[in-house]
Amino acid sequence: MSTLGPRHREALTAHLLQLPAGDRAERFACAVGDDYIRRYVDGIGYGQDIVIGALQDDKVIALCHAPVYIEHGDGGALATEIGLSVDADLRGRGLGKALLLAAIDAAARRKVRRALAFHHPSNAAMAGLSRDIGARIENDGGAACAVFEIGAGGTSIEGAGERALRGH
């Protein structure tokens, strides 16, 4: 797992562009075209956002992007919304879990209190993965959301990524 920056822009774009239509819809919560993906990658706030990827050679094979923002109505607490994608042929090998845990750890270091990961209600893999590492799943009928309470005031999962990657 590596923190990704502006020099990875082309590799990030290539990773997201190669996602099949269904995977794109899962990742972005709607159908998106190539131009949208290019604008999305150009809008990533490197240095502010959490951008972590798994690289094979110089190719991004799995990506977690989590913009950090101030949550309205919660006293100015920091929150993040996690977007996760893994190349289809590499799923089921723990890359998604490792990325998710690394993103939560990075969020905790930045004093983020809540992380959200929206997904389609039928995405049992994402729901199961999120529950396994301490999220509660909220479902409003149209979308499901994994809610991770990080650090003080919630179920602390801070440090979970480091523990998982060490095999504890």
N, C-alpha and C positions, 0 to 999 in steps of 0.2 A: 504494500500500500504506500502510495506517495501523495504528498500534497502537490496539486497541479497548479500551474500558473499560466500567464499569457503565452509562454513559449509552447504550451501544449494545445493551443487553440485549434490548430488544424487537426490534431489527433482526436480532440474532443468532438469536433464537428464530424469527422469521419465515423467515429463510434456511433453517434446519434443518428447520422444519415443512413447507416446500414441496418438500423432497427426496422423490422417489418412493420407494416401499418398497425397491426394489433398491439405490438409492443410499444410503438410510439403513442398510441392512444392511452395505454396503461401508464406510461411514464409522464405524459403531459395532461392527462385527464380529458383529452379530446383528440380528435383527428388533427394532425398537423402535417404540413408539407415541408419540403426542403428549405424554402425561404424562411419559414418560421424558425426552423432549427438553426439556420445561420444567424438570424437576428438574436435568438436566444443565447447562443454561445458568445456572440459579440457583446451581449449585455451582462455577462457574468462579472460580478464585482470581485475580481481577484484581490486578495488581501483583506477584504471585508467578509466575503462569503466563505463558507467551508467548501472546498473543492478537493476531493480525494479520489484517486483512481488506482486501478490495478493496471499495470503496464506489462506487455509482453513485447520485448524488444522496444520499439518506440510507439507501439500501437496501444491505444486505450481499449481494454477488454471489459472493463467494468468501471462505472462512474457513480459517484455520489456528489450531488450539488445541493448545498443547503444555505440559501440566503439567510442572513441574520437580520432581524428587524425588531423594532420596539413594539410590543404587543399593546394594543389599545385597551383601555379599561382594566388594566392589571398593574397600575402604579408605575408604568414605564418599564416593566420587566422585559428582558430580551427573550425572543423566541426565534425559532427557525422552522422552515418547512423543507423537509428532506425529499429529494428526487433521486431515485435509484434506478440504474439499468445495468444489466449484465448480458454480454453476448449470449445468444440462445444456446450455442453449443457448449457453453461453459457453466450453465446453470446446474445447481445441485451439488456444487463442489465447495460451498461455503464462502464464495466471494461476496455475495450479497450481504451475508451476516457480518463478515469481517468489515466491509465498508460501512454498514449501518452502525456497528459498534464503534468504529474509528470516528465516525461523524459525531456520535453522541459524546464520546470522550472529548473531541475538539470543541464541541458546543459547551460542555461543562467547564473546560478551561477558560472559555470566554464569558463565563457566568450566565449562560443561557439557561433559563428555567424550564422551558417547555419546547419539545420538538414534535412536529406533526408530520405524518407521512400519509398522504391521501392515496387511496387505491380503489379500484373497482370492488364492489362487495363480493364478486365471484372469485377474486384473486386470493384463493386459500393459502397459497405459498407465502404471500406477503403478510397476511393476517397471522398465520402460524409463526412465522419468523419474528414478527413484532411482539406477539404474546410471549414467545420463548425468552425474549430479553427484557420483559418487564412493561410492555405497553398495555394500555387498555384500548379496546377497539370500540369506536363510536360509529353508528350507522344511522344516517338520516333517510335511508331509502334509496337515494340516488348515488351516494358515494360513501365509502367507508374511510375512516381516519384512525390511524394508529397514533395514540397520544402518549408521549414519553415525558414523564415528570422527572426533571433532572435536578439533583442536589437538594438543597434545603427546601422544606415545605412540601416535598413530594416523595414518591418512591425513588430513592436514589439509585440510579444505575450508573452513576459516574464511576469510571475505572473499569467498566464491564468489558470494553473492547480490549484493553491491555490484558486483562485476566484471560479472556477467551483466546487471544492470540498466543499467550504463554501456555495454554492448555490447562488452566485452573478452572 
